[in-house]
């Protein structure tokens, strides 16, 4: 079990590790950032944020699709005592309206995003009589393209266990978005519980295409992987959407032991398989393939497992889980190796 009290301790403890995060950008495009490099990049990013006026206790809404930029900014916040607020980038008016509502809920809000994303917010504001709010927004926005110095290290903050580590917001699609405030103690207790339930180690290899703005993607397949010190691969969600077969190709290529998907992802993958069956897949390394984040179809689990059986995917690898942001992430896990089980009432 990991014994770190804060996220800061978890990454600092990996400074002698050769493992890190590999960002997959395409079939042949990827780059790796070791954990020591991630720490250095986060500290230099923190300097840039502090030069922009952010300080301990400020809230930074991270509106960024680029996984490397998101990860670097998130950890910069962690080490600076700035509270990260991850928000999914969406093109709908509902997504844009949600962002304005969240900004107004926070006590000391700032926004980190690209000029492109901000221009879309500006267009939304102009057509929805939010001109005054937009001016406040702009004054508190840190544009990603302006932070290119990365030459100095920021001033680190040493948090207490009860200090806020991040705020996770609900979808807000049917009501006002609700912020779940998570302390370092909340997050680390959940990470420790995950490791106790699974017995993962630094020898495991993780791959996820889940968005880092989602609790499973962020805490389950990034933060917990850092704390355990395992090698991790992150694929953009929209890359999986466009090329779903790449998911299992990369699992095979990198001998991944742990991966994940909500129910719709399995369906999306199987639909793509009808057009092009993969060749040379070796999925025998997979110990756990998580199924969670939405209602689970037992029929779809069976179909997915049987379809990829000849590629070495073990029946007992399907790992059906339940969690929610209010609990940090994980709530219920099956016994490892128990396979898919169902109860008909």
C-alpha positions as CSV (number, residue, x, y, z in Angstrom):
1,X,0.0,0.0,0.0
2,X,1.2,3.5,-0.7
3,X,1.7,5.6,2.4
4,X,1.7,9.1,1.0
5,X,-0.3,11.8,2.8
6,X,-0.6,14.2,-0.2
7,X,-0.4,14.1,-4.0
8,X,2.8,16.2,-3.7
9,X,4.5,13.4,-1.7
10,X,3.3,10.8,-4.3
11,X,5.1,12.5,-7.2
12,X,8.2,13.5,-5.3
13,X,8.6,9.9,-4.2
14,X,8.9,8.9,-7.9
15,X,12.0,11.0,-8.5
16,X,14.3,8.0,-8.9
17,X,11.8,6.1,-11.1
18,X,12.4,5.4,-14.8
19,X,8.7,5.1,-15.3
20,X,6.4,7.9,-16.4
21,X,3.6,9.0,-18.7
22,X,3.6,8.2,-22.4
23,X,1.2,10.5,-24.3
24,X,-0.3,8.7,-27.4
25,X,-1.2,11.1,-30.2
26,X,-1.6,8.6,-33.1
27,X,-0.7,5.2,-34.4
28,X,3.0,6.2,-34.6
29,X,3.0,9.5,-32.7
30,X,3.8,9.5,-29.0
31,X,6.2,10.9,-26.5
32,X,7.2,10.0,-22.9
33,X,7.6,12.2,-19.9
34,X,9.3,10.4,-17.0
35,X,8.1,11.2,-13.4
36,X,11.2,13.2,-12.6
37,X,10.7,15.2,-15.8
38,X,7.0,15.7,-14.9
39,X,8.0,17.1,-11.6
40,X,10.4,19.6,-13.2
41,X,7.9,20.6,-15.8
42,X,5.2,21.2,-13.2
43,X,7.5,23.3,-11.1
44,X,8.5,25.5,-14.1
45,X,4.8,25.8,-15.1
46,X,4.1,26.8,-11.5
47,X,6.6,29.7,-11.9
48,X,4.7,30.9,-15.0
49,X,1.3,30.7,-13.1
50,X,2.7,32.6,-10.2
51,X,4.1,35.2,-12.5
52,X,0.5,35.6,-13.7
53,X,-0.6,36.4,-10.2
54,X,-2.0,33.0,-9.0
55,X,-1.3,32.1,-5.4
56,X,-2.1,29.6,-2.7
57,X,-5.9,29.1,-2.5
58,X,-6.8,30.4,-5.9
59,X,-9.0,28.2,-8.1
60,X,-7.8,27.4,-11.6
61,X,-10.4,26.1,-14.1
62,X,-8.4,23.9,-16.5
63,X,-10.1,24.0,-19.9
64,X,-7.6,22.1,-22.0
65,X,-8.0,19.2,-24.5
66,X,-4.3,18.6,-24.8
67,X,-3.3,15.8,-22.4
68,X,0.3,16.8,-21.9
69,X,-0.7,20.4,-21.2
70,X,-3.5,19.3,-18.9
71,X,-1.2,17.0,-16.8
72,X,1.6,19.6,-16.5
73,X,-0.9,22.3,-15.4
74,X,-2.7,20.1,-13.0
75,X,0.6,19.2,-11.2
76,X,1.7,22.8,-11.2
77,X,-1.4,23.6,-9.3
78,X,-0.8,20.8,-6.9
79,X,2.7,22.0,-6.0
80,X,1.6,25.6,-5.8
81,X,-1.4,25.1,-3.5
82,X,-3.6,26.4,-6.4
83,X,-6.8,24.4,-6.5
84,X,-7.3,22.7,-9.9
85,X,-10.9,22.5,-11.3
86,X,-10.8,20.2,-14.4
87,X,-13.7,21.0,-16.8
88,X,-14.4,19.1,-20.1
89,X,-14.0,21.0,-23.3
90,X,-17.3,20.9,-25.1
91,X,-18.7,22.6,-28.2
92,X,-22.3,22.7,-27.1
93,X,-24.0,25.8,-25.6
94,X,-24.7,23.7,-22.5
95,X,-21.0,23.1,-22.0
96,X,-20.2,26.8,-22.4
97,X,-23.0,27.9,-20.1
98,X,-21.9,25.4,-17.5
99,X,-18.4,27.0,-17.5
100,X,-19.8,30.4,-16.8
101,X,-21.9,29.0,-13.9
102,X,-18.9,27.2,-12.4
103,X,-16.8,30.4,-12.7
104,X,-19.5,32.3,-10.7
105,X,-19.6,29.6,-8.0
106,X,-15.9,29.7,-7.2
107,X,-14.6,32.2,-4.6
108,X,-11.2,33.0,-6.3
109,X,-11.6,31.8,-9.9
110,X,-9.2,31.9,-12.8
111,X,-9.2,30.1,-16.1
112,X,-6.4,28.3,-18.0
113,X,-7.2,27.7,-21.6
114,X,-6.2,28.3,-25.2
115,X,-7.1,31.4,-27.3
116,X,-9.2,29.1,-29.5
117,X,-11.4,27.8,-26.7
118,X,-11.7,31.4,-25.3
119,X,-12.9,32.7,-28.6
120,X,-15.7,30.2,-28.6
121,X,-16.6,31.3,-25.1
122,X,-16.6,34.9,-26.3
123,X,-19.0,34.1,-29.1
124,X,-21.3,32.3,-26.7
125,X,-21.2,35.2,-24.3
126,X,-22.0,37.8,-27.0
127,X,-25.1,35.9,-28.1
128,X,-26.3,35.2,-24.6
129,X,-26.0,38.7,-23.1
130,X,-23.0,37.8,-21.0
131,X,-20.8,40.6,-22.0
132,X,-20.1,41.9,-18.5
133,X,-19.3,38.3,-17.3
134,X,-17.0,37.8,-20.2
135,X,-14.9,40.9,-19.3
136,X,-14.5,39.5,-15.8
137,X,-13.6,36.1,-17.3
138,X,-11.0,37.6,-19.6
139,X,-9.3,39.5,-16.8
140,X,-8.9,36.2,-14.9
141,X,-7.8,34.1,-17.9
142,X,-4.3,32.6,-18.3
143,X,-3.7,31.8,-22.0
144,X,-1.7,28.7,-22.6
145,X,0.2,30.2,-25.5
146,X,1.6,33.0,-23.3
147,X,3.3,30.5,-20.9
148,X,6.3,29.5,-23.0
149,X,9.2,30.6,-20.8
150,X,9.5,27.5,-18.6
151,X,13.0,28.7,-17.5
152,X,12.5,29.0,-13.7
153,X,11.0,26.9,-10.9
154,X,8.1,28.2,-9.0
155,X,7.8,28.5,-5.2
156,X,6.4,25.2,-3.9
157,X,3.7,25.0,-1.2
158,X,3.7,22.2,1.3
159,X,0.0,21.3,1.8
160,X,-1.6,19.6,4.9
161,X,-3.7,16.5,4.5
162,X,-6.9,18.5,5.0
163,X,-6.0,21.1,2.3
164,X,-8.1,21.0,-0.9
165,X,-6.4,19.0,-3.6
166,X,-9.0,19.6,-6.4
167,X,-12.6,20.2,-7.1
168,X,-14.6,17.8,-9.3
169,X,-17.7,19.1,-10.9
170,X,-20.8,17.1,-11.8
171,X,-22.1,17.2,-15.4
172,X,-24.7,19.8,-14.5
173,X,-26.8,18.7,-17.5
174,X,-30.1,18.6,-15.6
175,X,-29.3,21.0,-12.8
176,X,-26.7,23.4,-11.5
177,X,-23.3,21.8,-11.6
178,X,-22.2,20.7,-8.2
179,X,-18.6,20.9,-7.1
180,X,-17.2,18.0,-5.1
181,X,-14.4,19.3,-2.9
182,X,-11.6,16.7,-2.4
183,X,-8.8,17.1,0.1
184,X,-5.5,15.4,-0.2
185,X,-6.6,13.0,2.5
186,X,-9.7,12.1,0.5
187,X,-7.7,11.5,-2.7
188,X,-4.9,9.5,-1.0
189,X,-7.2,7.4,1.0
190,X,-9.1,6.4,-2.1
191,X,-5.8,5.7,-4.0
192,X,-4.6,3.5,-1.1
193,X,-7.9,1.6,-1.1
194,X,-7.6,1.0,-4.8
195,X,-4.1,-0.5,-4.3
196,X,-5.2,-2.6,-1.4
197,X,-8.1,-4.0,-3.5
198,X,-6.0,-4.7,-6.6
199,X,-2.4,-5.2,-5.3
200,X,-1.0,-3.2,-8.2
201,X,2.7,-2.5,-8.4
202,X,5.2,-0.4,-10.3
203,X,5.6,-3.4,-12.6
204,X,2.0,-3.0,-13.9
205,X,1.4,-1.0,-17.1
206,X,-1.7,1.2,-17.5
207,X,-3.5,2.6,-20.5
208,X,-6.5,4.9,-20.6
209,X,-8.4,6.9,-23.2
210,X,-10.8,8.3,-20.6
211,X,-10.9,12.1,-20.3
212,X,-8.7,13.5,-17.6
213,X,-11.7,15.7,-16.6
214,X,-13.5,12.6,-15.5
215,X,-12.8,11.0,-12.1
216,X,-12.0,7.6,-13.6
217,X,-9.6,9.1,-16.1
218,X,-7.9,11.5,-13.7
219,X,-7.8,9.7,-10.3
220,X,-8.2,6.1,-11.5
221,X,-5.8,6.1,-14.4
222,X,-3.4,9.0,-13.8
223,X,-3.1,10.1,-10.1
224,X,-3.2,6.6,-8.7
225,X,-0.8,5.4,-11.3
226,X,1.7,8.1,-10.2
227,X,1.3,7.1,-6.6
228,X,2.0,3.5,-7.4
229,X,4.8,4.4,-9.7
230,X,3.7,2.4,-12.7
231,X,4.2,3.1,-16.4
232,X,1.1,4.7,-17.8
233,X,-0.1,5.5,-21.3
234,X,-2.7,8.2,-22.0
235,X,-4.7,8.4,-25.2
236,X,-6.9,11.4,-26.1
237,X,-10.6,10.5,-26.0
238,X,-11.3,12.0,-29.4
239,X,-8.5,9.8,-30.9
240,X,-10.3,6.7,-29.5
241,X,-13.6,8.0,-30.9
242,X,-12.1,8.4,-34.4
243,X,-10.0,5.2,-34.3
244,X,-11.3,2.8,-31.7
245,X,-9.3,-0.1,-32.9
246,X,-6.1,1.7,-31.8
247,X,-7.1,1.1,-28.2
248,X,-6.4,-2.6,-28.3
249,X,-3.6,-2.3,-30.7
250,X,-1.7,-0.2,-28.2
251,X,-2.7,-2.5,-25.3
252,X,-1.1,-5.3,-27.3
253,X,2.0,-3.2,-28.4
254,X,2.8,-2.1,-24.9
255,X,1.9,-5.2,-23.0
256,X,-0.6,-3.3,-20.9
257,X,-1.9,-5.0,-17.8
258,X,-4.7,-2.6,-16.8
259,X,-7.0,-0.6,-19.1
260,X,-10.6,0.7,-18.9
261,X,-13.8,1.8,-20.7
262,X,-17.4,2.7,-19.9
263,X,-20.1,0.5,-21.5
264,X,-20.3,2.7,-24.6
265,X,-16.6,2.2,-25.4
266,X,-16.9,-1.5,-25.7
267,X,-19.9,-1.1,-28.0
268,X,-18.0,1.5,-30.1
269,X,-15.0,-0.9,-30.4
270,X,-17.1,-3.9,-31.4
271,X,-18.9,-1.8,-34.0
272,X,-15.6,-0.9,-35.6
273,X,-14.5,-4.5,-35.5
274,X,-17.3,-5.4,-37.9
275,X,-15.5,-3.4,-40.6
276,X,-11.9,-4.5,-39.9
277,X,-10.8,-7.4,-37.7
278,X,-7.5,-6.8,-36.1
279,X,-4.5,-8.9,-36.9
280,X,-1.7,-10.0,-34.6
281,X,-3.3,-8.8,-31.3
282,X,-1.8,-10.3,-28.2
283,X,-4.0,-9.3,-25.2
284,X,-2.6,-12.0,-22.9
285,X,-0.9,-9.4,-20.7
286,X,-4.3,-7.8,-19.6
287,X,-5.1,-8.5,-16.0
288,X,-7.9,-6.0,-15.5
289,X,-10.1,-4.2,-18.1
290,X,-12.3,-1.9,-16.1
291,X,-16.0,-1.5,-16.9
292,X,-17.6,1.4,-15.1
293,X,-18.7,5.1,-15.2
294,X,-22.1,4.1,-16.6
295,X,-24.6,1.2,-16.4
296,X,-22.9,-2.1,-17.3
297,X,-24.4,-4.5,-19.9
298,X,-23.6,-8.1,-19.0
299,X,-24.5,-9.2,-22.6
300,X,-22.0,-6.6,-24.0
301,X,-19.3,-7.8,-21.6
302,X,-19.8,-11.4,-22.8
303,X,-19.7,-10.3,-26.4
304,X,-16.5,-8.3,-26.0
305,X,-14.8,-11.1,-24.1
306,X,-15.8,-13.8,-26.5
307,X,-14.9,-11.7,-29.6
308,X,-11.3,-11.1,-28.3
309,X,-10.8,-14.5,-26.7
310,X,-8.7,-15.7,-29.6
311,X,-6.5,-12.6,-29.2
312,X,-5.6,-13.8,-25.7
313,X,-8.0,-11.7,-23.6
314,X,-8.9,-13.7,-20.5
315,X,-12.5,-14.0,-19.4
316,X,-11.6,-13.2,-15.8
317,X,-9.9,-9.9,-16.8
318,X,-13.3,-8.0,-17.0
319,X,-13.3,-5.8,-13.9
320,X,-16.8,-4.4,-13.3
321,X,-16.6,-1.4,-10.9
322,X,-18.7,1.3,-9.3
323,X,-17.7,4.7,-8.1
324,X,-18.7,8.4,-8.0
325,X,-17.0,11.7,-7.7
326,X,-18.4,12.3,-4.2
327,X,-16.4,9.4,-3.0
328,X,-13.2,10.7,-4.8
329,X,-13.7,7.7,-7.2
330,X,-13.8,4.0,-6.2
331,X,-16.6,2.6,-4.2
332,X,-16.9,-1.1,-5.1
333,X,-14.5,-3.5,-6.8
334,X,-14.9,-7.2,-7.4
335,X,-12.3,-9.7,-6.2
336,X,-9.5,-9.7,-8.7
337,X,-9.8,-12.6,-11.1
338,X,-13.4,-13.3,-10.3
339,X,-14.6,-12.4,-13.8
340,X,-18.0,-11.1,-14.8
341,X,-20.8,-12.2,-12.5
342,X,-24.5,-11.3,-12.6
343,X,-27.6,-11.8,-10.5
344,X,-31.0,-11.9,-12.1
345,X,-33.9,-10.8,-9.9
